[in-house]
């Protein structure tokens, strides 16, 4: 593909008028009065100067480990200030949210203080509320300081309560701000590696699941509502064993799914292809090695010679006799010899591999479409550096795509049990698969309009389906990725009579973004996805990516302010004041539901932590339940305030190892964050 088409255009910084349209009019934030104190001076009066000094010298907020012999938790503060803890690009929208118990008697005055000199860099009056969040915090106010562009480190404070100072945050170039988060995301995947090709880190000291090199394959068993099956698993009569080593652990457990790995690969490979300077070979955060590691696993799951797909390694649940992965808590290297020869742990020592269909049979179209996209993207990324490997990928892409059952009825194949990943759409996956195959064939010097026409047909079917605009970019809806790539493919390869137009593709992308903006209108933090659902964090990253895709395709900063704001939300600009990505910012989850970090990592935010791990985020509930050997871990917000004090809008957040619903990380949840950072860079 033409690299100039693949690499997005640089979108100009949002002007003050653009900000007014993007956040003020749509979200109704408070207006800021002109600064009464000049940037570079502390204040105009001794009293104000003393207050600014107090704000500047407030201790930096940090989470508090509450497990064990710690003092009783503190009460909720009267005011709290939320900011993007990773920082703000110099030319971007900059907004902090101020939460207060009640409406102040007079306008709330805020200041932005520069570290070191303790001078006021910006100030204003918050006159208009963004809405109420909870009974405890009935008012949320906006402090906008987009005019502050001088690189440096800052914090936001309010004059009537200096103790409510925000975390410190930088202002600078986007490339500099997001370099560490990109590197952290790469570190996460390196630590999630399974099998012999693990990477030594402070968290990983030995390989795990080496028995997978000769893994037995099984029939998918019927399971009950809990995922339990009866008796033992049934082997195939032929007793087929495969090499199922490698791959990333799916989440805090040690399971491997083609469902989530194929999605993760599509995101990472598209990021490498689109942003070689941020994610490609030679970049400071070079994801090519990790992308190939994930692709190697998918090629072990797909057997081209027999045309057989295996879709899962391991079983999360089992029954009253056999133990499943979720029944025990341990390091991965323990599994190969776990409990010696005890038959009840046989599926721990020898994780089962489940087959998707008999050899040569048609495949569930969600898996077939996404795998075809992965293999086609593999060709695009590796065709110059590893042509033999890339050629095999292209061959696999064509075969898998041809085996998609596009007349599929009933429940899609995702995982066993299906409730682990209840995907219901597949036309978006076929659209992505056809698009990436069309691009790969053109890159190979064999332009073939069949795949482009196929992709356009699936795009039209998707756009006119009931599922269109029902979600935004995440594991269950990849239409936004396909919209972007197909638009570029149609622009580069002029083919008449396609079933969809570029205007329709843009309309679908715009419709999803506008859906997010509509949701944001009822949230005082203007987040584009309701906080009381699963996958809040990755939806925020997905919204950012979609907004940037749209602006790149149109060549105008239509949604740039929203893209920045939604990224701010997941990096600390939320009611709980927590960055939902470990290591990005200063206050982030300390007690994830992740076995390695729980058993080996620190629980106080200091190394070693699983930097880059993106957690579920706020949800409608915080899960409970322990497993033997799990280390108790529960952390409070800064000031030793329970995170529950900041719950609102039916949403809760808990930093507790038991709560998989709020603080479990996963490969699919994390995949969109490096792409979002690369877009902003």
ABEGO torsion letter per residue (X at the ends): XBAAAABBBBBBBBBAAAAAAAAAAAAGBBBBBBBABBBGBAEABAAAAAAAAAAAABBBBBBBBABEBBBBBBBBBABBBBBBAAEBBAABBBBBBBBBABBBABBBBBBBBBBGAGBBABBBBBABBAEBABAABABBBBBBAAABABBEBBBBBBAABAAABBBBBBBBBAAAAAAAAAAAAAAAAAAABBEAABBBBAABABBBGAAAABBBBBBBBBBBAAGBBBEBBBBBAAGBBBBABEEBBABABABBBAAAAAAAAAAAAAAAAABAAAABBGBABBAAAAAAAAAAAAAAABBAAAGBBBABBEBABBBAABBBAAABBBBAAAAAABGEABAAAAAAABBBBBBABBBGBBBBAAAAAAAAAAAAAAAAAAAAABAAAAAAAAAAAAAAAAABBAABBEBBBABOBAAABBBABAAAAAAAAAAAAAAAAAAAGBBBAAAAAAAAAAAAAAAABAABGABBBBAABAAAAAAAAAAAAAAABBBBGBABBAAAAAAAAAAAAAAAAAAAAABAAGBABBAABBGAAAAAAAAAAAAAAAAAAAGBBAAAAAAAAAAAAAAGBBAAGBBABBGBEABBBABBBBAAAAAABBAAGBOBBBBGBBBAEBBABBBBEBBBGBBBBBBBBBGGBBAAAABBGGBBBBBBAABAAAABBBAAAAAAAAAAAAAAX
